[in-house]
Amino acid sequence: MSSEILEAANVESFFHESITDSVSNQNVDVCDETVVYITQLLTQYVRSEELFERDEDGVRLKPLAILYCKAAAEHDRKTRCDYLKKLGDLALFVSGWFAYNLERRRVGLNYYVQMGECAYDWLRESCGSSVRERVFAQIFQDLSMHFAELRDAIFEIHISVDARSNSDLLGLYELWQRSGSSRAAELLRSEGIDVLPEHGDKQRRH
């Protein structure tokens, strides 16, 4: 086995174990196939070229709006589904892994959550009746219904591999203030920072 394949296998194994534990920590009720789907998503986005594009202003995250416009203008069902799947996957990964960054951008976290939920919900409705498509219908339903919780699960993985500093804690607090993330609240309490549970309860969905 080549070193590249071994490395890829190790990355996928790490993400599968991590997302399984994180989903359990978040008490999210999703099927095993959804866990595998997210594992593959995380493994894919380890490659930066899947996330970023270069234009005259430099390197930036691929805009969701462009993917949405392409999907809306597309008449071929399979191509439209491909655009929406990419939109949903990108929204889920970015809103979890780069939650700190999104809190400081004009287009914030809620935008990514709403776009991702809608994309996965459309994909769920577009699935046919074959065995394979029924499996994907369940996956997309999980991703749409539990988008915010699964975003938190990815956020938990990011926190676990990235050492926290004072600036990280400030970003974590800002994230909790604006999104009501229950995982952010738990991490703040573990650092001795008291947060009010009512805020999270009101804002939990996004």
PLY file of the C-alpha trace (Angstrom):
ply
format ascii 1.0
element vertex 206
property float x
property float y
property float z
element edge 205
property int vertex1
property int vertex2
end_header
0.00 0.00 0.00
1.44 3.40 -1.01
2.05 6.09 1.59
-0.60 8.28 -0.08
-3.26 5.57 0.21
-2.23 4.77 3.77
-2.44 8.43 4.68
-5.90 8.74 3.12
-7.08 5.62 4.93
-5.81 6.98 8.24
-7.56 10.31 7.67
-10.85 8.61 6.86
-10.54 6.31 9.87
-9.82 9.30 12.12
-12.83 11.23 10.85
-15.15 8.22 11.11
-14.20 7.63 14.74
-14.38 11.36 15.51
-17.78 12.00 13.91
-19.21 8.85 15.52
-18.13 10.08 18.96
-19.20 13.65 18.27
-22.67 12.67 17.02
-23.05 10.59 20.18
-21.95 13.56 22.32
-24.50 15.76 20.57
-27.26 13.12 21.04
-28.15 13.39 17.35
-30.33 10.55 16.07
-29.08 9.85 12.54
-28.61 6.63 10.61
-25.23 4.91 10.17
-25.20 5.83 6.49
-25.33 9.52 7.43
-22.27 9.09 9.64
-20.44 7.46 6.71
-21.56 10.28 4.41
-20.17 12.94 6.78
-16.95 10.94 7.17
-16.44 11.00 3.41
-17.33 14.70 3.30
-14.71 15.55 5.93
-12.09 13.39 4.20
-12.80 15.10 0.88
-12.46 18.62 2.26
-9.05 17.91 3.76
-7.93 18.89 0.25
-7.98 22.69 0.16
-8.73 22.86 -3.57
-12.17 21.45 -2.81
-12.93 24.48 -0.62
-11.27 27.47 -2.24
-11.12 29.18 -5.58
-8.80 31.87 -6.90
-9.97 35.09 -8.55
-8.51 38.54 -9.20
-8.82 39.37 -5.49
-6.95 36.28 -4.35
-8.12 33.03 -2.76
-11.61 32.76 -1.25
-14.13 30.17 -0.14
-16.31 29.00 -3.00
-19.51 31.11 -2.85
-22.73 29.24 -2.10
-24.77 31.76 -4.10
-23.05 30.78 -7.35
-23.79 27.09 -6.78
-27.41 27.96 -5.98
-27.81 30.06 -9.15
-26.32 27.27 -11.25
-28.70 24.75 -9.68
-31.73 27.02 -10.17
-30.88 27.57 -13.85
-30.21 23.89 -14.58
-32.91 21.85 -16.32
-31.15 18.49 -16.11
-32.22 16.81 -12.85
-28.93 15.00 -12.21
-26.81 18.10 -12.81
-29.08 20.17 -10.57
-28.76 17.54 -7.83
-24.96 17.61 -8.22
-24.88 21.39 -7.70
-27.20 21.20 -4.68
-25.25 18.34 -3.13
-22.04 20.35 -3.47
-23.81 23.38 -1.99
-25.12 21.41 1.00
-21.81 19.68 1.64
-19.85 22.91 1.42
-22.30 24.71 3.72
-22.12 21.93 6.31
-18.34 21.69 6.37
-17.66 25.43 6.33
-20.29 26.26 8.98
-18.74 23.65 11.28
-15.02 23.85 10.59
-14.81 27.62 10.04
-17.48 28.73 12.50
-15.15 31.29 14.11
-14.38 32.90 10.77
-18.01 33.09 9.71
-18.94 34.98 12.86
-16.70 37.82 11.67
-18.03 37.95 8.13
-20.92 39.92 6.68
-22.40 36.68 5.35
-22.56 34.79 8.62
-23.25 31.41 10.09
-27.04 31.45 9.76
-26.76 32.00 6.01
-24.72 28.82 5.63
-27.12 26.87 7.84
-30.21 27.99 5.93
-28.65 27.34 2.52
-27.47 23.89 3.60
-30.80 22.88 5.10
-32.69 23.94 1.96
-30.26 22.17 -0.39
-30.46 18.87 1.49
-34.23 19.11 1.80
-34.57 19.57 -1.96
-32.30 16.57 -2.52
-34.44 14.48 -0.17
-37.58 15.35 -2.10
-35.92 14.60 -5.44
-34.93 11.02 -4.51
-36.73 8.19 -6.30
-38.08 4.89 -5.02
-35.15 2.55 -5.72
-33.36 0.99 -2.74
-30.29 3.15 -3.30
-32.29 6.37 -3.60
-34.32 5.56 -0.50
-31.05 5.28 1.44
-29.97 8.67 0.14
-33.39 10.12 0.95
-32.85 9.12 4.59
-29.33 10.60 4.58
-30.51 13.90 3.11
-33.41 14.00 5.56
-30.97 13.57 8.46
-28.71 16.28 7.05
-31.58 18.72 6.57
-33.40 18.09 9.85
-30.26 17.94 12.01
-28.06 20.40 10.12
-27.35 22.64 13.12
-26.55 19.67 15.39
-24.29 18.09 12.77
-22.58 21.42 12.25
-21.88 21.40 16.00
-20.52 17.86 15.72
-18.04 18.97 13.05
-17.22 22.03 15.15
-16.42 19.70 18.07
-13.96 17.76 15.89
-12.29 21.00 14.82
-11.94 22.10 18.45
-10.46 18.75 19.40
-7.61 19.04 16.88
-6.95 22.77 17.29
-5.46 24.03 20.55
-7.45 26.88 22.09
-5.96 30.26 22.94
-7.52 33.37 24.49
-8.48 34.58 21.03
-10.08 31.19 20.34
-12.12 31.52 23.53
-13.27 34.97 22.47
-14.30 33.55 19.11
-16.03 30.69 20.88
-17.97 33.13 23.05
-18.97 35.21 20.02
-20.10 32.03 18.27
-22.25 31.06 21.27
-23.73 34.56 21.52
-24.84 34.62 17.90
-25.70 30.96 17.23
-26.65 29.54 20.64
-24.50 26.48 19.89
-24.91 24.03 22.78
-21.44 22.60 22.12
-19.90 26.08 22.26
-21.65 26.62 25.60
-20.29 23.33 26.96
-16.75 24.20 25.88
-17.00 27.65 27.46
-18.21 26.14 30.75
-15.33 23.65 30.66
-12.99 26.68 30.55
-14.72 28.24 33.56
-16.77 30.76 31.57
-20.38 30.92 32.72
-23.07 31.24 30.03
-26.83 31.47 30.38
-28.66 28.35 29.10
-31.74 30.34 28.05
-29.85 31.99 25.20
-28.83 28.67 23.73
-32.34 27.24 24.12
-33.82 30.14 22.16
-31.20 30.16 19.40
-30.40 26.43 19.24
-31.70 25.74 15.76
-29.22 28.09 14.10
0 1
1 2
2 3
3 4
4 5
5 6
6 7
7 8
8 9
9 10
10 11
11 12
12 13
13 14
14 15
15 16
16 17
17 18
18 19
19 20
20 21
21 22
22 23
23 24
24 25
25 26
26 27
27 28
28 29
29 30
30 31
31 32
32 33
33 34
34 35
35 36
36 37
37 38
38 39
39 40
40 41
41 42
42 43
43 44
44 45
45 46
46 47
47 48
48 49
49 50
50 51
51 52
52 53
53 54
54 55
55 56
56 57
57 58
58 59
59 60
60 61
61 62
62 63
63 64
64 65
65 66
66 67
67 68
68 69
69 70
70 71
71 72
72 73
73 74
74 75
75 76
76 77
77 78
78 79
79 80
80 81
81 82
82 83
83 84
84 85
85 86
86 87
87 88
88 89
89 90
90 91
91 92
92 93
93 94
94 95
95 96
96 97
97 98
98 99
99 100
100 101
101 102
102 103
103 104
104 105
105 106
106 107
107 108
108 109
109 110
110 111
111 112
112 113
113 114
114 115
115 116
116 117
117 118
118 119
119 120
120 121
121 122
122 123
123 124
124 125
125 126
126 127
127 128
128 129
129 130
130 131
131 132
132 133
133 134
134 135
135 136
136 137
137 138
138 139
139 140
140 141
141 142
142 143
143 144
144 145
145 146
146 147
147 148
148 149
149 150
150 151
151 152
152 153
153 154
154 155
155 156
156 157
157 158
158 159
159 160
160 161
161 162
162 163
163 164
164 165
165 166
166 167
167 168
168 169
169 170
170 171
171 172
172 173
173 174
174 175
175 176
176 177
177 178
178 179
179 180
180 181
181 182
182 183
183 184
184 185
185 186
186 187
187 188
188 189
189 190
190 191
191 192
192 193
193 194
194 195
195 196
196 197
197 198
198 199
199 200
200 201
201 202
202 203
203 204
204 205
